[in-house]
Amino acid sequence: MTVEATHKTEPKSSQEELVNDLLTIVTVFSARSYGKRSPEFWQKTKPLIDEMEGGEAHGNDGENGEDRHS
């Protein structure tokens, strides 16, 4: 049995790898900061979620130290 690669990629330079790593770090931090994991998102949506579940809005979910959404 012989395996033949039909799609060959050139090895990345150290600089290209560093740039890709930094872009990944920036992407992850910005997604956490501005995305669904941000505290502002949960402050805005917690009352709506509670209302839909039939409960009452309790304000900031993180006040008592628990963080069920992360």
N, C-alpha and C positions, 0 to 999 in steps of 0.2 A: 504494500500500500504506500502510495506517495502523496504527500500533502503539498499543494502548490499555492502560494499566496498570490492572489490576483490584484489586491489593492495594497500597495506598499506605501508607507508614509515615512517621510524623512524624520530622523530623530530630532527632537527639539533641543535648541540651545539652552544653556542655563538661564539666559535672560528671558527667553520665551516662557520657560517654566515658571520663573519668578513673576512675570506679568500675569500669567494665568492664575497663579495662586493668590496674588493680590486682588485681582478682579473677583475671584470667588469669595474672598473675605469681605470685600466691600458689599457684594451682593447679599451675602448672608446677614450682615449687620443692618443693612438698609431694609431688608425684608422684615427683620424682627422689629426694627424701630418704627416703620411705617405700615406694617402689615397687620394681620389679625392677631398677632401676639402682643401688640403694643398695649400698654395700660389705658391709653386714651380710647382705643377701640372697645375695650371691655367696659369702661365707664359709660360709654354711649349706648352700648348694646345690652348691658345687663338688665336695665329696667324693661326693655322690650322682650327679652328672653323670659324674664320672670312673669311678665304679663301674659305671654303666650302659654306658659306652663300653668297658669292659674294662680301663681303666687303673687306676693307683693314685692315691689322694688325695695331693695335693701341698701342702695347706695353703692359705695366702692366695695368690690368683692375682696380686695386684698387687705382690708383693714385688720382682719383677725389672723393674718399670717398664712392663710391657706390660698393656694392658687390652683384651682382645679382645671384651668384651661391651658396650661402650658405643658 
